[in-house]
Amino acid sequence: MTVDVLVLRALGLGDLLVAVPALRGLRAAFPDARITLAAPAALDGIAALTGAVDRVLPTPGLGALRWDGAPPAVAVNLHGSGPESVRDLLGTRPGRLLAHRHPATGGADGPDWVADQHEAQRWCRMLAHYGIEADPGDLALTRPDVPSPAPDAIVVHPGAAYGSRRWPPGRFAEVAREFSRAGHRVVVTGSAAERDLAGELAAAAGLPPDTVLAGRTGLSELAALVSRARLLISGDTGIAHLATAYGTPSVLLFGPTPPWRWGPPPGTEDRHVVLWAGEEGDPFAAEPAPGLLAITVDEVVAAGRKVAEV
């Protein structure tokens, strides 16, 4: 009889990647179980690279979890503090629920939510409360079985989910121009919705149109690109976590959320340079955070040259 472990993490790429240590902890704790990850369908290929997930149950967000069949033996809330995420999982009638304690849901015997801690550490700490060991530094992925669209390239990624985390595209263009003039292959990535942004950046940097990969790569191709890249330059967004997962040199521009919550783990400073002006702010604001704007083009170029030895 199959034992099902259902894990809710119906968020984006970066959210999945920082939860990899917790997923591996669950795999070690339940080696014979079928682990189902309730997450957006687009993350299916990346989830397979963790080696900890048997299948993805397409779940685009809270309120969208649809579980068929017998109740899971264990349901694990890696989504948030509740109560909505807890209620979604309780709706599957699990034999046991692993979650943070929340007064509005009742019955959860988990630890209290701690706001100011690294996201990877958060979920490992929660599992430790239930006697499940997980290493918050266990963030590596296997490489996808697809070729890189631009091996050994310098990858520039200007986009982010919110304007507060978007360094001005004109500055990204200046950075891209500097590395291109030095003889390096530079490509610009992004989602399909960011194709125009990427195209404008490439044009401003004097790069040919074929360097614009925005909207032309699925997540598996993006993972292959980053895994074989010379350098990644981006803000605090999902692709930055791919660089961490593959040990690819990176320059990461943080603001308004501090890097000790979402940045690379300690001890990786030789591979990942985090630029942070020390000013926190509203992560959901429409305009770039003042601290992010304090980061200069010269700082980014110098950091890239140092970490990638280019």
Buried (B, 14 or more C-beta within 10 A) or exposed (E): EEEBBBBBBBBBBBBBBBBBBBBBBBBEBBEEBBBBBBBBEBBBBBBBBBEBBBEBBBBBEBEEBEBEEEEBBBBBBBBBBBBBBBBBBBBBEBEEBBBBBBEEBEEBEBBEBEEEEBBBBBBBBBBBBBEBEBBBBBBBBEBBEBEBBBEEBBBBBBBBBBEBBBBEBEBBBBBBBBBBEEEBBBBBBBBEEBBEBBBBBBEBBEBEEEBBBBBBBEBBBBBBBBBBBBBBBBBBBBBBBBBBBBBBBBBBBBBBBBBBBBBBBEEBEEBBBBBBBEBBBEBEEEEBBEBBBBBEBEBBBEBBBEBBEB
